[in-house]
Amino acid sequence: MAKGEAGPLKSLVVVIGALAFGWAAIELAFKPLLDKARTSMDKSDPTLDPDDVVADAKKAVDEAVDDVTAAVAAASAEVAEP
């Protein structure tokens, strides 16, 4: 083996080692954040449309407001009767 043949192979091994070390360092440094992100992605439902969730929540709030309004009207009617 000639003196110049080991250079590119050695450089490749050093670069791969540096990339592996860098990846491991990032994983360790951001472990809590990455775990939280991975948990959120596992819990997410790709078939769920966020617009539907907002519409359902608005409908539930509107129904609750209607129920409270009816209860206040009934209580007011009872109080108004002598």
C-alpha positions as CSV (number, residue, x, y, z in Angstrom):
1,M,0.0,0.0,0.0
2,A,1.4,3.3,-1.0
3,K,1.7,6.2,1.4
4,G,-1.2,8.3,-0.2
5,E,-3.8,5.5,-0.4
6,A,-4.7,5.5,3.3
7,G,-5.5,9.2,3.3
8,P,-9.0,9.2,1.7
9,L,-10.1,6.1,3.7
10,K,-8.8,7.6,7.0
11,S,-10.5,10.9,6.2
12,L,-13.8,9.1,5.5
13,V,-13.6,7.2,8.8
14,V,-12.9,10.5,10.7
15,V,-15.8,12.3,9.0
16,I,-18.2,9.4,9.7
17,G,-17.0,9.3,13.3
18,A,-17.5,13.1,13.7
19,L,-21.0,12.9,12.3
20,A,-21.9,10.1,14.6
21,F,-20.5,12.0,17.6
22,G,-22.3,15.2,16.6
23,W,-25.6,13.3,16.2
24,A,-25.2,11.7,19.6
25,A,-24.3,15.0,21.3
26,I,-27.4,16.7,19.8
27,E,-29.6,13.8,20.9
28,L,-28.3,14.0,24.5
29,A,-28.5,17.8,24.6
30,F,-32.0,18.1,23.4
31,K,-33.4,14.8,24.8
32,P,-36.3,16.3,26.9
33,L,-37.4,18.4,23.9
34,L,-37.1,15.5,21.4
35,D,-38.9,13.1,23.8
36,K,-41.8,15.6,24.1
37,A,-42.0,16.2,20.4
38,R,-41.9,12.4,19.6
39,T,-44.6,11.8,22.2
40,S,-46.8,14.5,20.7
41,M,-46.3,13.0,17.2
42,D,-47.3,9.6,18.5
43,K,-50.4,11.0,20.0
44,S,-51.4,13.0,17.0
45,D,-54.1,11.8,14.6
46,P,-53.3,12.6,11.0
47,T,-56.9,12.0,9.9
48,L,-58.1,14.7,12.4
49,D,-58.9,18.1,10.8
50,P,-58.2,21.0,13.2
51,D,-61.0,23.0,11.6
52,D,-63.5,20.3,12.7
53,V,-62.3,20.5,16.3
54,V,-62.8,24.2,16.3
55,A,-66.3,23.9,14.8
56,D,-67.2,21.2,17.3
57,A,-65.9,23.4,20.2
58,K,-67.9,26.4,18.9
59,K,-71.0,24.3,18.7
60,A,-70.6,23.0,22.2
61,V,-70.0,26.6,23.5
62,D,-73.1,27.8,21.7
63,E,-75.2,25.0,23.2
64,A,-73.9,25.8,26.7
65,V,-74.7,29.5,26.2
66,D,-78.2,28.5,25.1
67,D,-78.7,26.3,28.1
68,V,-77.5,29.0,30.5
69,T,-79.7,31.6,28.8
70,A,-82.7,29.3,29.1
71,A,-81.9,28.7,32.8
72,V,-81.6,32.4,33.5
73,A,-84.9,33.1,31.7
74,A,-86.7,30.4,33.7
75,A,-85.2,31.8,37.0
76,S,-86.2,35.3,36.0
77,A,-89.7,34.2,35.3
78,E,-90.0,32.5,38.7
79,V,-88.7,35.6,40.5
80,A,-91.0,37.9,38.5
81,E,-94.1,36.0,39.5
82,P,-95.7,37.3,42.7
